[in-house]
Amino acid sequence: MFVAFRAFRVRRCPKIDGRPVWCAIRIAPGQQRVATHLNRLPHAPERPHGQVRKPVVGRKARAPDVDKGEVLSKPHGGREVPRTPSRVTRTSLTLDGGSLTPAQVAVTARGNAGTARAHLADHAAERMRASVALKDSLLAQDIPIYGVTTGFGDSCIRQISGDKAHDLQRNLVLYHLNGVGPAAAEDVARATLLIRANALSRGPSAVRPEVVRTLLDCLAADILPMIPERGSLGASGDLVPLCYVAATLIGEGEVTHRGTVRPALDALLDARIQPLALAPKEGIALINGTSFTAAFGVLAAWDARELAFVADLATAMTLEALRGNVSAMHPFVHENKPHPGQVESARTIRALLAGSGLATSFEDILVRRERLDGRGYLQLGDRIQDTYSVRCAPHITGIVRDMLDWVERWLEVEINSSSDNPLFDAEESRLHLGGNFYAGHVGHAMDSLKVSVAGLADLMDRQLALIVDEKFNGGLPPNLIVPRTADDPQAGLHHGFKGMQIAASAVTAEALKQTGPASVFSRSTEAHNQDKVSMGTIAARDARTVNALVREVAAIHLLALAQAVELRGIEHCAPATRAVHALLREHSEFVVRDRRLDGDIAAVIGLIESGALRRAAGLADTDFITGRGLADAVAA
């Protein structure tokens, strides 16, 4: 199922608009190749200030942008590696509005451009045609149908004749094209197209099967709407963002087509996709839903699961670096507080440390301890238990794992729901008005998820603080510098990872700052028709931002851990952590003297995003996608 791709080298290229950029070039045959599989598109926080330059039609879209995580990085002192994440091959999906999984969305969104394949199930198309027939019947009776023969929102008291219904749908799309902020990343756009197609395929939305097929044709051709990230309240659906999806289908506005910004109409015609003429109800059906919010949510949850594994990996390496007490991970401890995520994290850490000659245990401490021998007091040479950031790590990472179980359940319900209004019950020949466009579940899920994921940054930052501090690191040199004799000319000149810990602490603070709940900031709007809204889109974007910040902390921590275990003696590490160390060393050399490390950090972020570190530790993509843990994968 998985395909290996050629690695790229990066080099500095001529400036574009006065800015230096990195360009990717293929590695010549026979040189180092990187086998990558599972995409992890980085999502760094948005720029709080400054202008977003509007792309010029015809230029390549998405020039490498640090804030979007799409820049190629060149580590200093290590091999050159691409920040461009890896890919998975995608199989064709059959959409019926009830069986799409978050994993399928993530894999589809993050595969190679132009390889997404999905089609509409025949029975779903029949349901869609039945609801369209009911809608046409009601139109013929001049029954006021919200958003079809009435105005929108508080304008629902104004009815129009059926012959105006087509124009009303087009105007609805055009007057909502007022989004602001940076364009959403391409994986978000792909996920949005797929989720919206699936939601409409349930049937009650009264849209023609051609609408869903056009969405899927755009996905297959990688014609992606350029969707501004800001402007959705997450209630009455993602009106503003999804209007950019609807605009693409009717040939309005601009899209990216295989990486190039183009007029939507040109891209559609080149791909032999017929632009839609919206029928009554189809405009509101396209935009009155939660698909943009859900796209961010699905990808944020997917990335959070990768970060949970990385946090367990960092804990295992911390135990080796500090010669810590692995007895805190003993099954007996966690069986007596059996939160599933906590138990799984402890199992993962034990599996990672299998065969370690560095991590110790309570039994080891008892063997080598000095005896009291009748004395009333004795200061032990070893701590018999570690600090909370080590000993309680499964209790912290386990929260993320357990939270993801219910978050992903909620997301699966959301992406398999009819999230627009009104809905048509063809079996009972009834029209129903409701509020399925409200993204409250996704918003609350994302608000909760970002708190738990930010906690991983706090955990790893505290572990890093122990490792670099000679007062707490069990005999490692201060700041992980190379030990030197007093008469060495370089003695006293180097500070190793001191600056790295400062940076990690700053980024951690920023991640924690982002955890304030967005869902509590409801704003009454639209003449008090939308007087209670979810803010789910903001919450989901925040979760994306927190993930990116936590990845940065994890990358810094892992570089310090690689240095620490090498100082301890890498030959004594467990096989799994040795393999991870070897991968890190392919991209970042041992720090002998002070040097810049920003490129090394960027390279390790790429390894986290791509799943390469997880694979090096022994958890393959197939196991990760299906939810199998490392301990079970190793046992198999």
N, C-alpha and C positions, 0 to 999 in steps of 0.2 A: 504493500500500500504506500509506503513512504519512499520518496525519491531524494537522492543526494544531489546537491547542486554545486557547481564550481564556486570556489571562493573568489573574492575580488581583492585586489590591492587598492589602496587609496593613495592619492598623491595630491599635492596642492596644485590647483588649476588657476588659470588667469582669473582676475577679479571680475565679478558680475555686479554691475551697478555700484562699483567701488568696494564691494565686500569680498573677502577671500572665501573660497568655497573648497570643499573636498570633492574630488571626482573619483569614480570607481573605474578600475581597469581590470580586465580578466587576468588571472594568473596563467602563465604559460603552462602547457602540459608538462607533467613531470614534477612541477613544484608542489609545495604544500597545498592540499585541498582541504576544505572544511565541509563535512557532511552535516547538513542541517535539515530539519524536518518541520518542527512545529512553530508556526509564526507567533511572535510576540511583538506586536507593534508598540513602540514606546509612546507613552502619552505624558509628556511633561506638562506642568501647569501652564495655563495661558499667561500671556504677557499682561500684567496689570495696567501697563501704560504703553503709550506709543501707538503709532499708526500701523495698520495691517495693509500692506501694499496690494492693491488689486492686480491680479495677474492679467497680462495682456493676451488677448485671444491669439492663439497660434503658438505661444511660447510653451515650453515644457512646464507642466504643472508640478506643484509641490517640489520646488527646488529644495535641496536639503535645508532643514530648518531645525535648529537645536530645540526650540520650544515645542516642536512637534515630535522630537525624538528621531527625526529621519536623516540626521546628518551622519555622514561617514566619519569615523574617528581614527586617528592615527596615534597609537600608544607610544609613549616615549620609553625607550628601553625594551620594547617587546615587538612581536610580530605585528604587522599591519593587518587589521581585521575589519570586516564590514559591519557597520551598525545595521545595515539592512537585514531584517530578521529572516528566519528560515520559513519554509513553506511546507504545507502538506498537500498531497494529492487529494482531490475531492471527487467523491462519487455523486452520481445524479440523485437528487432528492425528488420525492413525490409529495406534493403539498395537498393536504386535505383539510387544513384548518384545525387539526386535532392531535397531530403526532410529531410535530417539529420539536427538537430538543435544543437547549442552549448550546450544547457541544457542537451540534450540526451547524448552528448559526456561526459560532466562532471559527470553526474550520473553514466554512464557506467564505466568511468575510476575510480570512487571512491567508488564503491560498494564492496561487499565481493569478495574475490579472488575466481575465478572459477565459478562465477554466471552470467557472461556476456553472453548474448545470442543475436545473430544477424544472419540473413540469407539473402541470395542474392535473390532479387525479380526475378521472372521468366522472365519478360519482359526485365530486365536489362541483364540477362544472354544471351538472344537472341541478344541484341545489341552488346554484347561483342563478341559473335561468328561471327556476321556479319563483324566486323572490323578485326577479325583474318583471315577470309576468304579473305578479300581484301588484307591484308598483304601477305598471302601465294601466292596470284595471282601475286602481284608485285615482290615477290622473284623469282617466276618461270620465270619472264621476265628479270631477271638480272638487274632490275632497282636499282640504288644506293639508299638505304634507310638509312638516317642518324641513326647512333647508332645501326643499324641492320646488314648492309653490308658495313658500313664505320667505320672508327675510330671515336673517340670521340673528341669533342671540335675542336681545330685547326687541329686535325688529320682527319677531315671530307673529306679531299681530297684523302684519301687512301681507296680504295674499296677492299673488300674481296669477295670471292665466297660464295654462299649460304651455302655450306656444312661446312663452318667455323663459321657460325653465332651462333650456340649453344655455342661453346667454348668462343666466344667473350663475351657473356653475363655473363658467370661465371667469366671470368677474370676481367670484369668490376667491379663486386662485390668485388673480392678479392683485387684488387689494391687500393680500397677506404677504406679498413679496417685499417684506421690510425687515428682514433679519439683519443682525449686526454681529460683529466679532469675526474671528478667524473661521475659515471653512473647516468643517469637520473632516477628520482623517478619512482616507479611502476605505479603511475597514469598517468604520462607522456607517459610511454611505452604503456599502454593500449589505451590511447587516440590516439596515433600515429597509432597503428594497426587499430583501427576503422576508423579513417579518411582516411588512405591510402586505405583500402578496399572500402570505399564509393567512393573515387575519381576514382578508377579503374572501379567501377561498372557503371559509366556513359556510358562506351562503346568505345569511340574513341581511347583508348590506345592500342588496339590490343593485349590484354592478354586473356588467357583462363579463363573461370569462375572458374576453379580449383584453380587459384592463389588467387582469392578473398576468396574462401571457405577455403583455407588453412590458410589465415590470420585470418579468423573468428574462425576456429577451435583452433588455438593457443590462441586467446583471450578467448574462452570458457574454455580452459584447463588451463588458466593462465600461459602459456608458454611465457615469456616476454623477448625480446632481451635486453641484457645489452648494452645500447646505451651511449657512451661517450657524454657528453654535448657539448664539444667544437670541432670545425672543420668545421662548415658550414658557408658559405658566404651568405646563403639565396638567392642564384641565381644559375641557373642551378639546382635549387632545393636544398634540404638538402642531397647532395650527400653522404657525409661521414656518417652522422647519419643513413640515411635510408639504407645504405649498411649493417648495423648490423641487420636491419629487414630482408632484403633479405637473408643475411647469415643464419639467423635462419631457413628460409623456406627451404633452401637447406641442412640443417643439419650441418652447419659450426659454429664454435665458441661456446660461452657459453651463457646460458640463466638463468633466475631465473624461477624455476618451483614450484609454491606455496611456495615461500620463500626460496628455496634452490638453490644454484648455481650448475648447471649441464652442461655437454656437450649438445649442442642443439640436436644432433642426438639421444642421449639417451632419452631426454625428449620427443621428437617427437614419437619415437617408443613406449615408455611406454604409451603415450596417444593414440596410434594407429592412428597417423597422418603420412601419407606417405610423406617423403621429396620430394620436387619438383626437377625435372630436367628442368631447365629454357629453354623455347623455345625462338626463335629469338624475340627480342623486350622486353621480360619480365623482364630482368635485368634492363634495362634503365627505363622501366615503373615503376618499384618498387622504384628506387632511385631518379628519376628525378622529384621530387615534393616537395611541401611545407608542408607535413603532420607533420613533427617534429616541425617546427616553429608554425604551427597552433595549435598543441597540447598544447604547452606552452601558446599560446595566449588565447585559449579557457579557460584554467584553471585559467590564470591570471585575465581574465575578470570576471569569476565566483566568484573568491575570492574578487575582488574589489567591487562587488555588496554587498557582506557581510560586507565589511569594511565601505561602505557608510552608511549602517544601524547602525553599531556600532558607527560611528561618530555622527549620529543624537541622538543615545541613550546617548552618553557622553555629548552632548550639553544639553539635557534635564536634566540630573543629575547635570550638572554644574549650570544651572539656579536655581535648588533647593539648591545646596550647597551655592551659592552666594546670594540667595534670589533675583535672577535676575528678570528683567522685561520681561515677556513673551509677552508683547504687540508687540514686534518686530516680532513675528511670526503670527500676525493677518492676516487673509486672504486678507484684503483690501490692505495691504502692498504688498503682493506678486502677487495679481491679477493685480497690476499696474506695475509689471515687470515680466510678466508671462513665464519665462523660465520653462519648465515643471519640470525639476529636482529640481530647486529651490522651486517651489510650492510644490512638493512632500515632500521635506525635511522639509519645514515649517509645512505641514500637519502632518508628522510623529512626529515631536517634540510636536506639540499641542496634538496629541493623547496620547503620552507618559506622558504628564503632566496633563491629564484630572483628576480632583479631587485632585490636589496638594494643600497642605496648606503652602508650602514653597515658591514656585515661586510667584512673585508679578506681578502687572500690573500697567500701567500708572494711571488707575482709582484709584487703591488702594493708590498709592502715593499721588494723589490729595486729597483723603479723610483724610489722616493722616498728611498732610503737615502743617507747621506753616504758618500763613497768614502774608502778608506784613503789614496790618493794618496801612496804611498811611506812612510807612517807605520807604525810597528811596532805601534801599539795605537790602538783607537778604541772609544768607548762608543756603541753604536747607540741611535738615538732610538726604535726600535720593538723589542718582543720579537718574535723570529722564530717563536716557538711559545708557545702558551698553557699555563696550568696544567692539571693532570690533570683537574680537575672539568669543564673545557671540552673539552680535546683528547681525552680518553678517554671522553667521555659515551656514544658508541655501544657501547663495550665493556661499559658498565654497564647501560644500558637494554636492550641486545641480550640480556643474560642473561635478563631477564624474558621477552622475546619467545620465545627458544628454550625456556625452561622451560615456558612456556604450551603450546607444541606438544605436549610429552609429557604434561604435566598434563592437558590436555584429552582426549588419547587415553585416559589412564587413567580419567578421569571418564566418558567415553563408554562404556567397557567396564562400569564400575560401574553406571551407570544402566540398562544393558541386560542385567543379570544377575539370575538367581534367587538372592537373597541370604538365603534362609531355610533352615531345616533342620527335618525331613527333606525330601528331594525324591523324587518318584515318577516312575519311568521307565515310561510307559504302553506304549511299544513292546516293552520287554523284560519287562514285568510285574514290575519289581523296585523295592524300596524302598532308598534310599541315605541314609546318615547322614554328614554332613560339617560343614564350618565356613565356608560361604560368607558367613556373617554378619559375618566379621571385616573390619573397615574399614581394614586396614593400608595398602592402596595409597592410599586417600584421605588418611589421616593423614600418611603420609610425603610425599605430594605437597604437602599444605598446609604442612607444616613447611618444606619447601624453598621453596615459593612465597613465604611470608611473609618469608624471609630476603632473597630477591632484591628483593621490592617495598619492603621497608624500606630497601634500598640506594638506591632512588630518592629517598627523603626525605633521606638523607645527601648524595646528589649535589646535589639542589636547594638544600639548606641551605648547602652549600659555595659554590655559585654565588652565592647571595644574599649571603653574607659578602663576596665579592669586589665585588659591585655597590655595596654601601652604604659600603664602606671607601675613603676618598679615597686611601689609599696604593696601592690595587690597581685602582681602577675607571677608570683612563685619563682622568682629568680631569673626571669627573662631580663634582658638589658632594657634600660629606660627608653621608651618610645620605639622599641624594637630596632635600635641601631645595632650595627655590627660592633661587637666588643673590640676595643683597642687598648693597647698598653699605653701607659702614661707618656712614654717617650716617642710614640707614634706621631709624626707631624700632623696627622689628621685628627688626633684626639681632641675632643671638645668642640669640633667644628660642625657636627652633624646632629640633627634633631629628628631624623627618621619620620615616624608617623604622628608626631605631635600635631602638625597642621591638619592631617587627615581626620584626627579625632575632633578637632575644632569644627571642621567642615561638616562632619557627620552630625554633630550636636546641633549646628545651625539648621541643617536640612530637617532633622527630626523635629525641631521646634516648629518649622514651617508646616510639616505634615500634621502635627498635632493642632496647629492653629486652624487647619482646614476642616476640622472635624465638627464644627458647629452645625447643627441640623438645619438644612434648607427647608425641610417640610413644615417648619413652624412659621415660616414667613409668608403665609397666605396674604394676598392682596386683593381686595375687592376691585373688580375692573369691569369694563364693557357695560357701563350704565347699571352696575350692580346686578347684572344677570349672572356673570361669573363672580359671585361674591365670596366663594370659598374655593381655593385652588390648591393644587398639590405641590407645586414647585419640584416635581419629580425629576424634570430634566436637569435642573441645577444640581440636585442631589447626586444624580448619576454622573454628571460631569465632574463634580467634586471627588467622587469615588475614583474616577480615572486619574485625577490629579494627585490624590493621595498615593495611589499605586505607584505612580512615577517617582514621587519623592522617596517612597520606601525602597524602591529599586536602587536609587542613588545611595542611600544609607547602606543597603546590603552590599553593594559593590565595594564601597570603601571598607566595610568590615571584612569582607572576604579577602581583599588584598592584604589587610593587616594580618588576618589569620594565616594566609599562605606564608607570610614572613615569619610569623611566630612558630608555626609547626616546623618550618625549615630550621629555625634556630634551635628548636628542641631536638631535631633529628627526624627528618621526614621518613627515614627507613623504619622508624618505630610506629608510624601511623597505621591506622586500619587500611586495608586495601581500597575501600570505597573513598576514603578521604585522600589517600595517595593519588587516586585517579583524578579526583577533582583538583588537587594541587597541581598535577601534571598539566591539566588543561589550562589552569590559571597561568602557569609558567609559559605556556605557548604564547601568551598575549601580554605578559608583564614579567619582566626580569626581577630577580631578587634585588632588593634595594641595598646596595653596598654603601652608597653615599647619597647625600641629599640631591634630589632631582625632581623635576615636575612630574606629577602623577595624574593630571587631569585626563590625559589620553588613555591611561591605564584604566581609570574609572569608567570612561565611556566604553572601552572594550568589554569590561566585565558586565556592565549593564546589558550590552548586546548578548552576552552569554546567558544571562538570566532570562532575558526576553525570549530568546530562541529555544529555551529549554535545554541548552547544551550542558549546563552544569548538572541538571537533574539526570540527563542521560548518562553523563560520565559517572554519576554516583550509582547508577544501576537501574533507574526507573525509566523504562522505554516509553515512547510516545503512545503506543497502543495501550499500555497499562494505564498511563496517565489519563488518556481520553475516557477509558472505561471506568475510571475511579479506583483502580486497584492500587493499594499502597506498596511501598518499597519492600516491607517485610514479606508480604505475600508474594510479590514478584520474585524476590530472591529465593523464597522457599520453593516456588514452582520451578 
